[in-house]
Amino acid sequence: MQVNTLILGAGAAGMMAAAHAGPSTLVVDHARAPGEKIRISGGGRCNFTNLYAEPANFICANPHFMKSALSRYTQWDFIDLVNAHGIAWHEKTLGQLFCDDTAKQIITMLRAEMERAGAQLWLQTTVGEITHDGAFRVSLMREGRETRISARNLVLATGGKSIPKMGATGLAYQIAAQFGLPLVTPRPGLVPLTFGETFKPLAGVALHSRAQGQGPAFEEATLFTHRGLSGPAILQASSYWQEGESITLDLSPQTSLFDLLKSARQTAGRRALTTVLSQHLPARVVAYLGEDLPKTNLADLSDARLADIAQRLHHWQLTPTGSEGYRTAEVTLGGIDTDALNSATMEAKALPGLYAIGEAVDVTGWLGGYNFQWAWSSGWAAGTAIAKAAHHLA
Ligand SMILES: Cc1cc2nc3c(=O)[nH]c(=O)nc-3n(C[C@H](O)[C@H](O)[C@H](O)COP(=O)(O)OP(=O)(O)OC[C@H]3O[C@@H](n4cnc5c(N)ncnc54)[C@H](O)[C@@H]3O)c2cc1C
């Protein structure tokens, strides 16, 4: 069977590309349904983009690579599409847009767009051997039968390695390697960090905090778990953290604890330090830290002591033993090296007709709708480039 374009992966990026790649497009996926990650995303409501999405919200070995695609298909373009399909949405926080109803609406919308474009979708299809001799020759297994496809264009849209239980395989990396495209070593991102048994006594406690790995600081909630730390602030910081490094946690990002303790010493000097801190921080956290805090009244503590205590609570240095890994990571950092791709079209520089989009590429967004925006923008860039090339050839 001959097609102009074969897209591997019917996730967010693959479906978006299929909706724009023009005639004779086939999308294949080994899953039973397309867009499974969309379905479970955002707690079932899909945080489909972010009002403030810009290149600075993405991690990539080349910080300029994503600029072209993000500026040509923006969050406003996707919002227009969502609106055109009558999907109601709301901003939850920090520019994060969610469906009012269900994430399934986004999948239905993308399927409708694919159908409108005439793209075919084959599910429960396994990808076998791939060769290239001017066209891509791909062996597919479907319903127990092998079909050999010849395609002018091959789009790698099988995502990263995160959550193998949901069908993540790293197939795009293997195919990229087969065709000589370099990889930036993949690793789990937006992932809870583990600390052995250290925080077991605090499991279930959440607090507003500022967390920082080797990148920007993120001010959001931190959650203590049986295994370590989670919550949006930690997930964000985890994408800038590598094994062996520490992270810094500010337990009171909005209020100076030095000022708070100093003024409490003036008005209520006879109160214990831990009592005053418990009025501002979760009591279980203060009890946990209490072992290292002086057991005296505030009146007995000098300015220097108060400053030292405040400094420790604003700059708590923590060294994770590891992360929960791909089992729970929301994304995969690293992937197909962007140096090998054209940033306007996502086409491999060394092999015309081969494209890579979405999470398979070394572009990873922050938590908050940025990863889907990358899937939409890169999928659109590849799809429209393919359609344009086909038009010229026709
Ligand atoms: C629990 C969770 C919640 C998330 N929530 C959000 C959110 O709210 N907002 C946000 O922006 N991002 C979110 N993300 C991240 C987002 O889902 C991904 O970044 C995005 O789906 C990537 O799109 P993609 O098309 O590149 O890959 P995917 O959506 O992962 O699609 C890849 C497709 O390829 C198929 N595939 C994989 N291997 C093979 C193979 N060997 N053969 C055939 N097919 C294969 C898969 O079945 C899948 O359909 C979330 C991720 C997770 C895990």
The ligand as an SDF file (V2000), in Angstrom:
LIG
                    3D

 53 58  0  0  0  0  0  0  0  0999 V2000
   -0.5410   11.4350   33.6300 C   0  0  0  0  0  0  0  0  0  0  0  0
   -0.1410   12.5000   32.6620 C   0  0  0  0  0  0  0  0  0  0  0  0
   -0.8130   13.7140   32.6420 C   0  0  0  0  0  0  0  0  0  0  0  0
   -0.4140   14.7290   31.7650 C   0  0  0  0  0  0  0  0  0  0  0  0
   -1.1010   15.9020   31.7870 N   0  0  0  0  0  0  0  0  0  0  0  0
   -0.7270   16.8960   30.9390 C   0  0  0  0  0  0  0  0  0  0  0  0
   -1.4670   18.1050   30.8880 C   0  0  0  0  0  0  0  0  0  0  0  0
   -2.5130   18.2560   31.5370 O   0  0  0  0  0  0  0  0  0  0  0  0
   -1.0120   19.0910   30.0570 N   0  0  0  0  0  0  0  0  0  0  0  0
    0.1020   18.9310   29.2660 C   0  0  0  0  0  0  0  0  0  0  0  0
    0.4580   19.8580   28.5260 O   0  0  0  0  0  0  0  0  0  0  0  0
    0.7790   17.7790   29.2570 N   0  0  0  0  0  0  0  0  0  0  0  0
    0.3920   16.7600   30.0700 C   0  0  0  0  0  0  0  0  0  0  0  0
    1.0770   15.5700   30.0570 N   0  0  0  0  0  0  0  0  0  0  0  0
    2.1600   15.4000   29.0630 C   0  0  0  0  0  0  0  0  0  0  0  0
    1.5340   15.0980   27.6910 C   0  0  0  0  0  0  0  0  0  0  0  0
    0.5890   14.0630   27.8410 O   0  0  0  0  0  0  0  0  0  0  0  0
    2.5960   14.6740   26.6860 C   0  0  0  0  0  0  0  0  0  0  0  0
    3.6690   15.5830   26.6740 O   0  0  0  0  0  0  0  0  0  0  0  0
    1.9840   14.5960   25.2890 C   0  0  0  0  0  0  0  0  0  0  0  0
    0.9610   13.6180   25.2890 O   0  0  0  0  0  0  0  0  0  0  0  0
    3.0320   14.2340   24.2440 C   0  0  0  0  0  0  0  0  0  0  0  0
    2.3900   14.0630   23.0110 O   0  0  0  0  0  0  0  0  0  0  0  0
    3.0010   13.0900   21.9200 P   0  0  0  0  0  0  0  0  0  0  0  0
    1.9790   13.0000   20.8390 O   0  0  0  0  0  0  0  0  0  0  0  0
    4.3750   13.4640   21.5880 O   0  0  0  0  0  0  0  0  0  0  0  0
    3.0970   11.6620   22.6470 O   0  0  0  0  0  0  0  0  0  0  0  0
    1.9140   10.7850   23.2440 P   0  0  0  0  0  0  0  0  0  0  0  0
    0.7260   11.5950   23.5120 O   0  0  0  0  0  0  0  0  0  0  0  0
    2.5410    9.9920   24.3290 O   0  0  0  0  0  0  0  0  0  0  0  0
    1.5120    9.8210   22.0120 O   0  0  0  0  0  0  0  0  0  0  0  0
    2.3630    8.8220   21.5540 C   0  0  0  0  0  0  0  0  0  0  0  0
    1.5170    7.7600   20.8750 C   0  0  0  0  0  0  0  0  0  0  0  0
    2.4060    6.8080   20.2900 O   0  0  0  0  0  0  0  0  0  0  0  0
    1.9260    5.4960   20.5650 C   0  0  0  0  0  0  0  0  0  0  0  0
    3.0840    4.5860   20.5860 N   0  0  0  0  0  0  0  0  0  0  0  0
    4.1200    4.5570   21.4670 C   0  0  0  0  0  0  0  0  0  0  0  0
    4.9530    3.5570   21.1480 N   0  0  0  0  0  0  0  0  0  0  0  0
    4.4390    2.9500   20.0430 C   0  0  0  0  0  0  0  0  0  0  0  0
    4.8460    1.8380   19.2630 C   0  0  0  0  0  0  0  0  0  0  0  0
    5.9760    1.1620   19.5660 N   0  0  0  0  0  0  0  0  0  0  0  0
    4.0910    1.4710   18.2080 N   0  0  0  0  0  0  0  0  0  0  0  0
    2.9500    2.1640   17.9080 C   0  0  0  0  0  0  0  0  0  0  0  0
    2.5010    3.2190   18.6180 N   0  0  0  0  0  0  0  0  0  0  0  0
    3.2520    3.6020   19.6830 C   0  0  0  0  0  0  0  0  0  0  0  0
    1.2580    5.6150   21.9190 C   0  0  0  0  0  0  0  0  0  0  0  0
    0.2870    4.5840   22.0790 O   0  0  0  0  0  0  0  0  0  0  0  0
    0.6300    7.0070   21.8310 C   0  0  0  0  0  0  0  0  0  0  0  0
   -0.6830    6.9820   21.3450 O   0  0  0  0  0  0  0  0  0  0  0  0
    0.6730   14.5290   30.8870 C   0  0  0  0  0  0  0  0  0  0  0  0
    1.3320   13.2910   30.8820 C   0  0  0  0  0  0  0  0  0  0  0  0
    0.9290   12.2900   31.7440 C   0  0  0  0  0  0  0  0  0  0  0  0
    1.6560   10.9780   31.7060 C   0  0  0  0  0  0  0  0  0  0  0  0
  1  2  1  0
  2  3  1  0
  2 52  2  0
  3  4  2  0
  4  5  1  0
  4 50  1  0
  5  6  2  0
  6  7  1  0
  6 13  1  0
  7  8  2  0
  7  9  1  0
  9 10  1  0
 10 11  2  0
 10 12  1  0
 12 13  2  0
 13 14  1  0
 14 15  1  0
 14 50  1  0
 15 16  1  0
 16 17  1  0
 16 18  1  0
 18 19  1  0
 18 20  1  0
 20 21  1  0
 20 22  1  0
 22 23  1  0
 23 24  1  0
 24 25  2  0
 24 26  1  0
 24 27  1  0
 27 28  1  0
 28 29  2  0
 28 30  1  0
 28 31  1  0
 31 32  1  0
 32 33  1  0
 33 34  1  0
 33 48  1  0
 34 35  1  0
 35 36  1  0
 35 46  1  0
 36 37  1  0
 36 45  1  0
 37 38  2  0
 38 39  1  0
 39 40  1  0
 39 45  2  0
 40 41  1  0
 40 42  2  0
 42 43  1  0
 43 44  2  0
 44 45  1  0
 46 47  1  0
 46 48  1  0
 48 49  1  0
 50 51  2  0
 51 52  1  0
 52 53  1  0
M  END
$$$$
